Each structure stands twice: as structure tokens, then as C-alpha cells.
Amino acid sequence: MTPLLEADDLVKHFPIRSALGRRVGAVRAVDGVSLSVARGETLAIVGESGCGKSTLGRLLLRLIEPDSGRLRFEGEDLLALPPAALRARRRAMQLIFQDPFASLDPRMTVEAAIMEPLKLHGLHRGRERARVAELLARVGLRPELARRWPHEFSGGQRQRIAIARALASEPRLIIGDEPVSALDVSVQAQVVNLLAGLIRELGLTFILISHDLGVVRQIADRVAVMYLGRIVEEGPAEAIFRAPRHPYTRALLAAVPGQGGKVEVLEGDVPSPVNPPSGCRFHTRCPHAEARCRAEAPALRAGGPGHPAACHLQEALPPAPPLRERASDARLERLQAFFTRETAA
């Protein structure tokens, strides 16, 4: 089956210029990323802040232009589309931002904000207001709230409005860039529960960009782990959580509160993406690094049975500590159950 979205060797470097305008370097935000997403699949892209995952999300929607690489949506070359054709294609691809207040125009009522994509794409002509009411109800908000302004809502309610706006164009792909990280834990549970239900009911393909592995575990089918602009491990979510193959992934999982076993602490800060380490980019923080790691960049490959990882030593690493059901996961599940009946204040 043809994937809904395919990216091949995407590269995006942001130039650094001196006061005189001369290029003196570049931030290697995305440095050769390849991935594909099947129809109806939820892929999570995870990693520390500064790893390039948000830049990758914008590249996948062509909100920013890659320096090189290939990008196909439903088999069509997105990078070859002229601006008018790309605008029409974007009806099928939407983005949910981290900050719901920043993503809504404070000069527009909720009704006007959700109605904007309907008018742009000529959808539901003559019944736009009825469609706005339907979308608000779908995300758990009362239709009569449509006449209010964004500042009159809580953060969780604003994120629901942003989700309703994203759904207005009837997309097949939605990318959520840290869609719940700015919300309180109880509200996170509500929004995660809402997203999971929408993905299931509408058959959406969803790319979740997140550093919160508890949220990722709730809804992801597959996980891609990023470090300094590259994918270092990729596989089914359950396999990533149960048997991580890259030392970076193992350290991320071990750092989650409530995890059992030996904690593999990440020492030091993420190196600068302006001048990343040679060889394996993780070797400066890896407790298992050898001379080969410092000299030779590992390919993303499957070492024996299992999913692929970009690590020379993946076959030789000791087994990962057994995964416990973390306290944070259990808490989130209890909150989800409590808030199953969606309400809007």
C-alpha cells in the first residue's frame, strides 16, 4: 500500500550571518531525515528540545522549504507544486500548534476563526454556521460559544477550538506540534482523550511531535526518535518502549518518573547543532561509546531481529531494564476515565 506521506533525505540548515551579512555557519536543524506514514497511522516524533522535530513537522507540510530531499503526499511530489496548487493541497494537511492562544487571531471570534478554512476551500456553502456548530460539538464545546473571543476561554478550551479549526477543511493528515504540553495535567488528559477519539472515529493520519513519552505511549502506533537533526531509532511504539535499541532512547525512557531499573542518566547538554560531533552525534553523552563511535556515523539499521536503530553497538548492549507501568501513565489513565464525558465550562 502506498504511504500517505513519504519523506526522503530531508535537509534544512538555517544560515548564521555576521553583522555584515556574511554567512559564518549554519544551524543543522534537520540533517537527512527519511520516514513514511501509512494511512490511519499515528507516528510520534520524540526527542529533547532543539533536536529538530518541530522543524521537521513544518518541512513535512512544506510550511518551510527544505534545502534538499524529496517529499510526497498521496504519491504526489509536494516540492514540485506551484504555490496555487500547494494551497489547494493543504486542505488535506493541517497543523495543531503548541500554543493555542498564539494560533488563534484575537481579532476574530471563534466562529470566524473556524469558518475561515471553510470559506477558503469553498466547503459547506450556505451552511457554514451549522458546520461550525457541528465542529464545536465534536470537540466537546457548546455551539453557542461560537460568538465569543479567544481570550474568553481557558487554555484547554482554546486548544479544542484550534482542533476544530484544523478539522474544518476535512484533512487526511494532521500534525500536532506539542499539542498538550502547554496545558495542565488534568486538561492534558482531556485533550489526549479527545485526540485519540478523533483519530479513531475519523480515520485520521496523525503525526505527534512531543517530548512527553507518557502522552506518546497513549496514542502512538509507531515512534521515531530524533537527536540533533537525525532519526536514531524507529519502530512500533510497543517495541520502542519494551526493547529500546539506541542508548539515547534508553536514557529518555529511564528518565521518566516511576521507571524501574538502572537509570541511564544523560550527561551534559545537547551539543550545538551548528557544529555537531563527528561520527555518532550521541557519542559525547553515551556511556557505551567506543573509538568507532567517534569516527564513523552509524546507519539506521536493524541489528538482528527487531526495529532499526542508528547505533554501532546495538547488538552488544545489555538488555534494557524491564519497563514498569509508570505512575505517570496510571495517573493519566485515571484522569482520562474521569473526563471521558467531555464538558465545557
Backbone hydrogen bonds, N-H to C=O, Kabsch-Sander energy under -0.5 kcal/mol:
donor,donor_aa,acceptor,acceptor_aa,energy
4,L,37,V,-1.5
5,L,37,V,-1.7
6,E,72,R,-2.7
7,A,35,L,-3.2
8,D,70,R,-2.7
10,L,33,V,-2.8
11,V,68,S,-2.0
12,K,30,V,-3.1
14,F,27,V,-2.3
16,I,25,G,-2.8
18,S,22,R,-2.9
21,G,18,S,-2.0
24,V,16,I,-3.3
25,G,16,I,-1.0
27,V,14,F,-3.0
28,R,26,A,-0.7
28,R,273,P,-2.1
29,A,12,K,-0.7
29,A,27,V,-1.9
30,V,12,K,-2.0
31,D,229,G,-2.7
32,G,10,L,-2.3
33,V,10,L,-1.9
35,L,7,A,-1.8
37,V,5,L,-2.6
41,E,38,A,-1.8
43,L,41,E,-0.6
43,L,206,F,-2.3
44,A,222,R,-2.8
45,I,208,L,-3.0
46,V,44,A,-0.6
46,V,224,A,-2.4
47,G,210,S,-0.6
51,C,48,E,-1.6
56,L,52,G,-2.3
57,G,53,K,-2.0
58,R,54,S,-1.8
59,L,55,T,-2.1
60,L,56,L,-2.3
61,L,57,G,-0.9
62,R,59,L,-1.2
63,L,58,R,-2.7
64,I,58,R,-0.9
67,D,11,V,-3.0
68,S,11,V,-1.1
70,R,8,D,-2.2
72,R,6,E,-2.8
73,F,76,E,-2.4
74,E,4,L,-3.4
76,E,73,F,-2.0
78,L,71,L,-2.0
78,L,76,E,-0.9
79,L,71,L,-0.8
80,A,77,D,-0.9
81,L,78,L,-1.1
86,L,82,P,-2.5
87,R,83,P,-2.3
88,A,84,A,-1.7
89,R,85,A,-2.1
90,R,86,L,-1.8
91,R,88,A,-1.1
92,A,89,R,-1.9
93,M,90,R,-1.4
94,Q,173,L,-2.2
96,I,175,I,-3.0
97,F,95,L,-0.5
103,S,99,D,-1.2
104,L,101,F,-1.0
108,M,105,D,-2.1
110,V,148,R,-2.5
111,E,146,A,-2.7
113,A,109,T,-2.4
114,I,110,V,-2.3
115,M,111,E,-2.2
116,E,112,A,-1.4
118,L,114,I,-0.6
119,K,115,M,-2.3
120,L,116,E,-2.4
121,H,117,P,-2.0
122,G,119,K,-0.6
123,L,118,L,-2.8
127,R,124,H,-2.0
131,R,127,R,-2.0
132,V,128,E,-2.4
133,A,129,R,-2.1
134,E,130,A,-2.0
135,L,131,R,-2.4
136,L,132,V,-2.4
137,A,133,A,-2.2
138,R,134,E,-2.0
139,V,135,L,-1.5
140,G,137,A,-1.4
141,L,136,L,-3.0
145,L,142,R,-2.0
146,A,143,P,-1.8
147,R,144,E,-0.8
148,R,145,L,-1.8
152,E,149,W,-2.1
153,F,150,P,-1.7
158,R,154,S,-2.6
159,Q,155,G,-2.0
160,R,156,G,-1.7
161,I,157,Q,-2.1
162,A,158,R,-2.4
163,I,159,Q,-2.0
164,A,160,R,-2.5
165,R,161,I,-2.4
166,A,162,A,-2.0
167,L,163,I,-2.0
168,A,164,A,-0.9
168,A,165,R,-0.6
169,S,165,R,-0.5
170,E,167,L,-2.1
172,R,92,A,-1.9
173,L,92,A,-2.2
174,I,205,T,-2.3
175,I,94,Q,-2.6
176,G,174,I,-0.5
176,G,207,I,-2.8
177,D,96,I,-2.8
177,D,175,I,-0.7
178,E,176,G,-1.1
178,E,209,I,-2.7
181,S,178,E,-0.8
183,L,180,V,-1.6
188,Q,184,D,-2.9
189,A,185,V,-2.0
190,Q,186,S,-1.3
191,V,187,V,-2.4
192,V,188,Q,-3.0
193,N,189,A,-2.2
194,L,190,Q,-2.3
195,L,191,V,-2.9
196,A,192,V,-2.6
197,G,193,N,-2.0
198,L,194,L,-2.4
199,I,195,L,-2.7
200,R,196,A,-1.9
201,E,197,G,-3.0
202,L,198,L,-2.7
203,G,199,I,-0.8
204,L,199,I,-0.9
205,T,172,R,-2.0
206,F,41,E,-2.1
206,F,204,L,-0.5
207,I,174,I,-2.4
208,L,43,L,-2.7
208,L,206,F,-0.6
209,I,176,G,-3.2
209,I,207,I,-0.6
210,S,45,I,-2.1
210,S,208,L,-0.6
213,L,211,H,-0.9
216,V,212,D,-2.1
217,R,213,L,-2.2
218,Q,214,G,-0.9
218,Q,215,V,-0.6
219,I,215,V,-1.1
219,I,216,V,-0.6
220,A,216,V,-2.6
221,D,42,T,-2.7
222,R,42,T,-1.9
223,V,235,G,-2.9
224,A,44,A,-3.2
225,V,233,E,-3.1
226,M,46,V,-3.2
226,M,224,A,-0.5
227,Y,230,R,-2.7
229,G,51,C,-2.5
230,R,227,Y,-1.3
232,V,225,V,-3.1
232,V,230,R,-0.5
233,E,225,V,-1.1
234,E,308,P,-2.0
235,G,223,V,-2.1
237,A,221,D,-2.3
240,I,236,P,-2.4
241,F,237,A,-2.3
242,R,238,E,-2.4
243,A,239,A,-2.9
250,R,246,H,-2.3
251,A,247,P,-2.1
252,L,248,Y,-2.3
253,L,249,T,-2.3
254,A,250,R,-2.5
255,A,251,A,-1.5
256,V,253,L,-1.3
259,Q,256,V,-1.6
264,E,262,K,-0.5
265,V,263,V,-1.1
267,E,265,V,-0.8
267,E,285,R,-0.6
275,N,272,S,-0.7
280,C,293,C,-3.3
283,H,280,C,-1.7
285,R,282,F,-1.9
286,C,282,F,-0.8
289,A,286,C,-1.0
293,C,290,E,-0.5
294,R,290,E,-1.2
295,A,291,A,-1.0
296,E,292,R,-2.6
301,R,299,A,-0.9
301,R,309,A,-1.9
303,G,301,R,-0.7
304,G,302,A,-1.2
309,A,301,R,-3.2
310,A,232,V,-3.1
311,C,309,A,-1.2
314,Q,311,C,-0.9
316,A,313,L,-1.1
317,L,313,L,-1.3
326,R,324,R,-0.9
328,S,257,P,-0.6
330,A,326,R,-2.2
331,R,327,A,-2.5
332,L,328,S,-2.1
333,E,329,D,-2.6
334,R,330,A,-2.2
335,L,331,R,-2.3
336,Q,332,L,-2.6
337,A,333,E,-2.3
338,F,334,R,-2.2
339,F,335,L,-2.1
340,T,337,A,-1.1
342,E,340,T,-1.3
